[in-house]
């Protein structure tokens, strides 16, 4: 049997999987499961059970509700062979077919524009489509994806560019296209349905709805016809659903109502009007122990292939270590984090030529990646490597963080300061190629490397640059990709660079100095970078998403703070100013979800801008708090406070606690959810919990600390039973349980004595602290919020530091030695990695 984990094996599975599934949990259904009865599916949609074989996993999803109490919702196994191999072409076409444009041509989303020339009467999500479905009494076909999704491209080529399928979709259904990055609220509702009823999920997501938007059938990728995977193809499914809608509409609608009611009950999260207790503090250790149990001691990471970067785990492990750096378990937590970060940095998931990290590794060894690059990965991993450096002072981790900043600044940055969303996995192998292939931009043939790096390392040496480079990065004559990782032979005879040797080993092998080896490798990387720039580039999703920009602002701000590089801090400032200018509605005080880039690189907006969701607020507030602690400009702390007030107004559940994902009042969202699981991105509730605690500590707002406590109570059941599913929330819980330090430095922000005290704070890893820098102006922003801070004065006319807890401060110090002594008395660090 093949589990849902293994379905994405080799990066060539039938859909881009939801990462939360790899934790063995459905992201939104707590302690309950919607289970599938294949008999009922076949009875309703086919009339009998013929064709419903065990391998027919993609169709076995229909609508019988059963609740399993007190267990996390586990993945249902799928038969091997369903997803393990594809015999159809997996590449995407270089150019769109020359067909008449549909109404998506007027959209700005790169994903919707990719479908603007399909022979399908696509609608964007909105009332025009809903009205048509109601008036014509047709079911809706909802297709959700994103522009860099490999299997979205495949389904488009196979099905949505097929005229016969397009005709069925356009005449029997109302087809709607949604960019999940524009409308995460729509995506989350129907992904919850698909996961709950099929046991897995991913993109492209395909869901059929009633005209009033209740889900009735759902899945992910479907092959175009019945020849593949021993299951019905997309065309047959469309015909069956259309026929059954005509014959059994009432029954189908009733079943849709039952499913929606069940999802509403199953996803409801509450603190039971304040009666829910806090989790036991021992659950922090349980989170560590569970991660330790799944830790790959040899290759790093957690669980089996495919392996995802999981920055929320790294964040938790570093904070767990810092609780007691002398404890054996805590040192083990640090080792798990550093070992994984090192293996990732050396692996093929790390782009050794153009920098940055790919989405995930298809194998156990971090070697062969799914090649797309996402902004949210770069943002979070930058923080992980920065914090690893802050704990260990190992320059290796600082260099990898700088590598990420180089990539984002060069390839994912709008000229005015915003950050683009992603680069695709697929590209044309050559300028004359017709079809795109995954990884084509990144991989190398051995002969190509030999030709490009033929130069001898010195006039008297027979050793070429290629000899050293291929030895160090594991390049082989027949390619270094295991055929099991390449079922479509897209990487045949290709090399995915992975560090297979150390500088010391390479030095010994070729009888060179370490400096000669490093110099040679750097020259080789630059040569290959220049060659790569002549290749056809992957598609760039130049949409700018507020939430992900907030994460990246955190990355640059933390980098500037810890690495003492003001250029990184200034890059974060530039991005924050961009968002304030283009993605913030001054009149309402609300964030917008996204902005877009025209062909002339102008920032443009759609006619009815999409307003921000809770993750936009949570991640942006975190970014602003990190930016304030990096540059100490009150304007960013003031904006963070303003946005927190607006977030509470729009999303807070006053009755049951915690934040909803979407605001009230949108009738097209049939299920208003509260997210808790920390996956590829941290949960907005986890981040908001920490934001509220930090703001409360900085601005003396005890009511916000109480709200953070309510969030912990709402999701106490998660922390108690499956803490590894919410590591970011557990990190916030640790902050809550500790006595957060307020480190207040009073002095001229631009004076050298103030900067010296700030450097002392920044070089230490102090996760349970906030840093406040202010002058002695009684009318200053901070002084107006926290009266206790307004009374703090410089000592002997010099910049002075106060280490406070609960707004009660220790004796003031104005020397770097005294401050470091105070801070180190309750928090230690390692000077090198274990």
N, C-alpha and C positions, 0 to 999 in steps of 0.2 A: 504494500500500500504506500502511496505517496502522500505525505501531509501537505497542508497548505503552505508550509514553509518551503517545501521542495518544489512547489509549482513554479517558482521564479527561477529555478536552477538555471545556471548558465546565462542569466540575463536575457534569455530568449523565450521565456514563458509566454503565456497568452495575454498577459496584461502587466502593466506596471503595478506591482502589488502595494497594498497599504502596509506600511512598515509596522504599524501597531499589531498586525496579525502575527508577526514573528515573535511577539511576546506571548502568544497563545491566548489572546484575549480579543474580544470584540470591543472597539473603543467606546461604545456608548451604552451598552446594555449591561447594567451592573447586577451580577448575581442571578441573571435570568437568561434564558435562551429561547429563541424562536426556532423550533425544529421543523424540519421538512418531512412531509409524508409524500413519498413519490406516488403512491397509489392515488392520493387526492389530486395531485398535479395532473396525472394522466387522465383521471376521470373527468376533470374539469376542462382540460385543454385539448385532449386527444380523443376522449371517449372510451379509451381502453388503455391497457398498460403496454401495448405493443410499442417497441422502440425505446422503452424506458429501461435500458440495461444499466448495469452497475457503472459502466464507463460514461454514462450520459450525465456526468456531474453538472455540466453547465445548464442543464434543463431541470435538474431536480431541485426546484426552489419554490414550489408554490404553496404558500399561504395557509398552512394549518398551524395554529398557535398552541404551544405547549410550554409551560414554565417549569424549569428545573431550579428548585430553590437552593440558595446558599452555595452555589458553585459558580466560579467564573465561567463565562461562556467560551467553551473550548472549540477549537477548529475541528470540523468534521473532516475525516480523511476522504481523499479522492483517489480513484483508481489510477495506478501507474499507466502511462500511455496517453492520458487525457491531454497532458500538456508537455510531455517530455520531448517530443520531436515534431517539427513542422516540415512538410515537404513542399509547401508553396513558397513562392518568392517572398522574402522578408524585407526586401529593400523598398525604399520609397522613391517615387518618381522625381526626377530633377525639376521638372516644370509642370505647372497645372495644365490640365487639358484645356484646349481652346473651346470653351463652351460659354454659354450665356451666363452672366453673373446672376446669382440669387440675392436675396435681401441681406445676406451677411456681408456683402461687399461694402455696405455703408458703416460697418462696425469698425472699431479700433483695435480690438483684441487680436494679437497675432494668431491665436488658435482659431478664432472664428473666421478670420480672413483666409486661413488655409483651406477652409471649406466653402469659400465664396463662389467657386466654380463647379461644385458638385452638381450633378443632375438631380438634385433633391430640393424640394421647396422648403428649405430650412427657415425657421423662425428663431430669433433670439428669445431668451426667457423674458416673458412680458405679457401684458394683457391682450395684445393683438392675437397672440397664439392661443391663449386661454379662451378668448371669446370665440374664435373660429372652432375650437374643439367643442364648446358648449352648443353653439348654433348648429353645427353639422353632426353633433352626437358621435364624434370620433374619439377613439383613444389617442393619447399622446405618446409618441416615442421620444424619450429623452436620452440624448447622447452627451456624456460629460467627459472631458479630457483636458489636455493642456498641450501647448505647442511643441514641447520637446519630448513628448511621450512617444516612444518608438512604436508601440503596438497600436496607438491611435493612428499613426501613419499607415500601418499595415491594414487596419480595418477600413480606413478611408479608401485605400487603393483597391482593395478587394471588393468592398461592398458599396461604399458611398459614391464611387466613381462608376459603378455598374448601372447602366441605364434602366435595366429591368427592375433591379432592386429599388432604384431611385423612384421609379414610377409607382411601385407598390407603397413605398413610404409616403409619397406625396398625395396619393389618392385614397388610401385606406387609413391613414394616420395623420396627425398633425406633428411633424418632426421638429424638434427643438434642439438646438446646440447650445451648450453651456461651457464656458471656460471656467474650470474649477478654481483657478487662481483669482478670477474676478468675483465669482459668486461662491465662496466657500460655504455659505449657509445652505444653498441648494444642494451642493455636493454632499455635505455632511448628513442631511436628512435622508437622502436616497442611498448613500453608501451604508448608512446604518441598517436600512432595510435589506440591502443586498447581502451584507455580511451576516445579518441575523438569520436570513433565510437560506443562504447557500454555504455559510461557514467560511467564506473567503470574500475578497473584494479587490478592486484595483481599477486601473484605467486602461483602455476606455471603459467607462461604465455605461451600460445599456439598460434602461428601465422603461417599462410601459406603465402609463398612468391613466386613470379615469379622467374625464374632462374637468373634474374638480380637484385633480392633482393627487388623488390617493394612489399609492403604488399598488400594482397588481402582480407584476412579474419583473424580475431583474436578473442581471448577470454582468459579465465584463466583455471580453472579446468573444465574438462568434465568427467562425469561418463562413465563407459566403454560401456554401451549399453543403449537401449531405455526404460529400466524399471523404470528409476528414474526421478523425478522432472517433469514428463509430458513433456519431451523434448527428442530430438534425442541424442543418446549416441555417444561417440567418434568413435566407429567403423562405425556407420552409416554416421557420418560426413565425415570421411575419404573417404568412398565409393562415397558419393555425390560429394565431391570436385574433386576426381579423374575423375569421369564420366564427370563432367561439364568442367574440364580442357581439356578433349579430344574433347568435342563437341563445346565449346565456348571459346577457348583459346584467340582468338583475342579480344573478348569483355571483357574478364577478365583482360587481360593485359592493355587494354585501360582504364578500370576502375581503375586499380592500378596506372597508370600514373596520373589520375585525383586526386586521393587521395594524392599521394606524392606531387603533385604540390600544392594542398590545404594546406597540412601540412607545406610545405616550406613557403608559404605566411603567414599562421597563426602563425607560431612560430618566424617570423623574428622580431628582436628587434633592434631599432636604435635610436640614438639621433638626427636624421634628419640633419646630418652634422653640429652638434653643435647648431642648432636652437631650439631644445627642451629645454624648460625652466626647472628650478628646481621646485620640488614640493613645495607647500605652507607649511610653518613650522607648521601650525595648524594640518597637517595630523599626526603629532606625537601624539597629543591629541586624534585624531580620532582613532588611533590604540588602545590606552588605552580604549576608550569608547566602541569600538567594543568587545574587550576582556571582559570588564566588563559586557556587555550585555549577553555574553554566559557563564559567570562564575557561577559555582555551589556553591552557598553560604554555603550550608550545608556540602558537601563532598569534595569540592575543585575540581580543574580541569575545563575544558572548554567543554561545550556541553554535550551530552548524551553518554551512553555506545555505543561502547567500548571506554575506555579512555586511551589515550596515554600519556606517559611522553612527555612534550614539552619544553625542555630546552631553545629553542629560545624564548619562551614566558617569561620564568623566567628571562632570561638575559635582555630582553627589560623592564620588569616591574621594576626590580631593578634599571636600569638606568633612567627610567622615574621618579621613586621615588626620586632619588638623585638630579634631576634637581631643586626640591624645596621641601625639606623634611617637611616643615611646611604646605604645601597645603593639603587640605582635600582629593582631588583626588589622589595626589601623595602618601599619607599615605594609601589610599585605594588600590593603586597598590601594595604597599609593603605587605599589608595584603593578597591580592589575591595570591601573590607568596608564602609567608610563610605558609599560610593555606594549599595550595596544596602540598607543599613539606612535611609538617607535616603529612597530611593524607596519602600521598604515603609511607612515611617512616613507618607509623604504619600499613599499609595495607598488604595484601597478595602479592601484586606486589613486595614487598621487601622480600627477602629471609632472614628470621630471624635466620636461622641456619647456612647457608653457605655463607651469605652475598651477596651483589650485588642486582641488580634489574632485574626482568623479563621484557619481551618486552612490554606488555600492559595489562590492566585490561579488562576483558570481561564484567564487571558489573559496575554499577555507583559508588560503594563504594570502589573501588581499592582492592577488595577482591580476586576474582578468576582470576588468570592471564593466559595469554598464556605464557607457562613456559620457552620458550627459553630465553637465555641471550646473548645480543649483546654487543660487545666492544664499539661501538659508543654511546650506551646508558650510559654505565658506565662512559665513558670519559666525556660526557657533563653534566651528573647529578653530577659527582664529583665537577665540577666547580660551578654548581648551589648551592650545599650545602656549598661549601667553601665561595662563595660570600654571601650567606645568613648569615653565621657566621660572616663574615667580617662586614656586616652592623649591625647586632644585638648583637654580642658578646655572643650569646646563644650557650652554649656548645653542645646542642642537635644536631645542624646542623654540627658542627665539627665532632662529633662522627659518624654521618651517612656518611660523606665524608671519614673518616678513614676506616669505614666498607667497602666502595667501593674499596679503595686502597688495603685493605687486600685481598678481593676476587680476584682482578685483579692480584696482585702480586703472589698469590698462584695458581690460576686455569687458568689464561689466559696469562701466561708468558713463553716465551721460555728461556731456561737456559742462552742464550747469551744476552738476553735483549729485543728482539722483543715481540710484543703482538699478541696473537692469536685472531681470529675473533669472535668466538661464541661457545656457548654450546647449544645443541639441547633441544627441549621440551620433546621429546620422549625417553623412556628408558624401559628396561625390569623390571617388578615389582620384580622378584626374579631371582636368578641365573639359575633356571630350567625353567623359562618361555620361551615360543616360540615367543610370540608377544609382541611388545613394546606398551606402553600406555603413553599418554601425562601426565606429572606431576608425574609419578610413583616414581621418585627419591626424590621428595620433600614432598609428603603428608604422613599423619599419621592416623592410626586407633586409636580410643579412647582406646581400650583394650591394644594396643601396647604401648601407652603412659603410661597407668597405670602400666604395667609390667616393662617398662624401668625406670620409675621414681617412683618406689615404696618406696624408702628410706624415712624414716621419717626425718623431718627437725631437730629434736633433740631427744635424748633418751627418754625424758619425754613427747613428743608431739605425738598426734594421727594424726597430719596433715602430709600428704606426700608431696613430691616434686610435684607429679602429680596433687594434689589438687590445689596448687598454680599456677602451669604452665598452666593447662587447664582453670582455671578461667581467668588468665591474657590474654591468647592467644585464648580464645573463642572456645576451643575444646569441642565437644559434642559426646555423646555416639553413636548417629546415623550419625555422621558426620556433618559438618557445611556448606556444599555446597548446595545451592539452586538447586533442580533438574532442574529448568529452565536454569541454567548455565551449565548443564551437560547432554545434550540430548543423549549422547551415554553411559551414566552411567559408564564412566571411573573413576569418582570420588565418586561413591556411597559408603557411609559409611566412607568416607575419610574426613580428616580435613586439610584445608589450613590455616596455622597459620596467625592470624590477631590480633593485639592488641585491646582488647575489654575493657580494664580497665586501670587505672593508678596505679602507685606504691602506691599512697596515698589511693586509693580505696581498693586495695589489702591488704594493711597494716591494714586498718580498718576491712575488712572482716575476716581476720584470726588473728587479734590481735597480730601483729608482728611489729617490727621496720622496717623503710624504708630500712635500710641496710640489714636486714635479708631477705627481699623480693628480693632486687637486687642480693644478693649473691646466693639465691636459684635459681633465674631465670638464672643467669650466669652458674651455675653448670648444670642445666637442658639443656641449649643450647649446652654446651660442650659434655654432654653425647649423645645427639641426633646427634650432628655433627659426633662423633666417630662411632655411629651406621650407619649413612648414608654412611660413607666411605666404609662400607662392602656391600652396595647395588651395583648392576650394574650401572655404570656411564652412563650419556647421551653421545652421540657422541660429540666429540670435533672437531670443524673446526679449525685445526691448521695452516691454511693459514694465512699469515701476509700481511695485506693491508696497503700501505703507508698512505693513507688518514686517516684511523682510528687510526693508530699508531700516526700520528700527533696530532689528537684530544686527545689521551691518554697522550701524552707528555705534552700537555697543562694542563691536569688534574693534573698530578703529580707535574708539575712545579708550578702551582697556589697553590696547596696544600702545598708544601714545603715553598713557599713564605709567605702565610697567616698564616699557622699553626706553623710556625717556626720549621719545621721538616726537617733537612738537608737530612735525609734518603729518603724522598719523592723526593727532588730535585735530589739526586744522582740516584734515579731510572729513572727519566726523562733523565738524562745525559746518563745513560747506554743504554736507548732505542734510543736516538739520535745517539750515536756512532754505534749502531747496524744498523740503517738505512743507515748511511753514509758508512758503510762497505759492506752491502749486498744489499741495495736497491737504490744505487746511482751509475750511470755510470760515473766514473771519467773522462773518455776520452771525452765524449760529454757534460758533465755537466748536464745530464738529470736524473730524477728520474725514477725508475721502479715501476710498479703498485703493484707487489706482490712478495713474496718469500714463500717457502714451507718447511715443516718439514718432514724429512725422519723418518722411524721407529726407527732409532738410535738417533733421535733428532738432526741430522745434518741439517743445512740450505742448501736447494737445490733449483735449478732454472730449468725452462723448457728450451727446446732447443732454442726456439726463445722468449726471455723474452718480456713480455708486457710492453711497456713504459707507464709512468705515464700520467694520465689525469689531467684536470684542478683542480679537487678536491684534488688530491694528492699534488699538489703544494700549493694550498691555505691553506689546513689544516696543512701541514708540516711547511709552513712559519709561520703560527700563533703559532704552537707549539714551534718553534725556538725563536720567539720573547718573548713568555712567559718564555721560559727557560732562555734566556738572562736576563730578569728582575728578575729571581729567583737566578741565580748563578753568573751573571755579567761577564761571560767569553766572550771575544770579538769574539771567533771563531764561536759562534752560531749566533751572529748578522751578521757576515761576510757571513756565509752560507745562512742565510735568504736573504740577499741582492743578492747573486749569484743566488739563486733559483727564486727570483722575476724577475730578468733580463731574465732568461730562460723561465719563465712562460709567460712573455710579448712576447718574441720571438715566442713561439709556439702557443699561444692561443688568443692573443689580436686582435680584429677587428679594424684595423686602420681606416677604412672607416666609420663604423657605431658605434663604441664604444663597450665596455664591452668584456668579455671573452667568447669564445666558449668552449664547454665542451670537445671537442676532437681536436687534431691537424689536420692541413690540410694534404692532400695527401693520405689518406686511402680511396680508391675507394669502399671499402665494407661498408662504412658508408654513407648511401644515404641521410641523413639529418643531417647537422651540426647545433647543437642547442646551445642556450645560456640559462642556467638555472637561474631562479630567485627565485622560491618559496622556503621558508624555512620550511622544514618538519621534518622528523625524523633526518635528518642531515641538517645543515644550507646550503644554496646555496653557491656554490663556488664564485659567483659574490658578494654576501653579505660579505663573509669572506675576499675576495680579496680587496674589497673597504676599509674595516677597516685596513687590512695589509698595503695597500698603504698609508693610512693616517698616520699610526704609523711610518712606515719607512721614510716617508717624514719628519715627525716631528723630528725623531731621527737623520737622516743623511742629513738633509737640501737638500731634493730633491723636489723642487716645481713642477717639471713635473709629479711626481708620485701623488701628491695631485690633480693635474689637471685631471689625469686619473681616480682617485677615483670620482671626480665630474662628469666625463662623465658617469661612471657606474650609478650614481644616476639619471642623466638625461635620460639615456637609459630606465631605469625602473621607470621613474617618473609617468607613467600612473598607474602602480601597486600601488605605494605609494599613489597616489591621490584617487584611487577608492577602493582598497582593501588592506589597509596597514596591516591588520591582517594576510595577506598571506605572508608578507615579514618582520616580526618583527626584524630579524637580520639586514636587510638592513636599517630599520628605526633606529636601534641602531647606525649603522654607520653614518646615516644622522644626528643624534643628535651630534655625535662626530664632524662631519663636521661643523655643525652650531655653536658649541661652540668654545672657544679659547683653544685648547688643551695645557695643561701645560707640559713643559719639566722640570722635576725635575732632576737636575744634582748634583751628589755628587762627589766631588773631594777628593781623598784620597787613601791610601793603602787599597785595597779591603779586606785584611785579618786583618786589625787593628780593635781594639775594638771600637774606636771612629767612624770609618766609619760604622761598623755594627749597632751601636746605631742609627745613622741617618737613615739607611735603615729600621730599625724596625719601626721607626715613620711612614715612608711612607707606609709600608706594612700593618700596622694595620688599616689604613683608607681606606674606599671604595672610590676610586677616578677614576671613569671610563674614565674621559677625561684627562688622563695624560699618559706620557711615563716616564720611569725611566732610567736614564743613570748614570752609575758608572764608573769613570775613574781616573787614576792617572795624574800626571803632565807631562807625557812623550809627548813632542810635535810631536813625530813620531808615536804615538799610532793610532789604527784603527779609533776610533771615532774622534780624533783630525784631522785626515787626511780627514775626510768626512765633518765635520761641523767646519768650521774655527772659528766660534764664541765660540765654546766650548774650542778650543785650547788655548784661552786667559784666561780661568778661572783658578785661583790659590787658594790654601789653605789660610785660614786666621789664622795668628799667628801660623803657623805650625801644625794646627789641621785640621782634616777632615771638609770640608765645603760644605754646601748645597746652591744651587742657584735654585730659582723657576722662570722659564722663560716662556714667551709667545712670539711666533714668533721670537725666538732667541734674545729677549730683556729680561734681567734678573733683578730681584729685588736685593735688598741689600743682600750680603752673610750672612749666619748664620752658627754658628758651635756649637750650643747647641740644644739639643732635644726639649726643651721648645719653643725656638724661631721658630724652623722649624714647630712644630705642630701648633703653633699660626698662622704662615703664611698659612699653608695648610688649617686649619680649618676656616680661615676668609672667604673663598669662597666655602667651602664645609663642610656640617655638617652631622652627623650621629646619629642614635638612639643607645642608650646603651642597649636597650632591645627590644624585639619584642612587637608589639602592642597587 
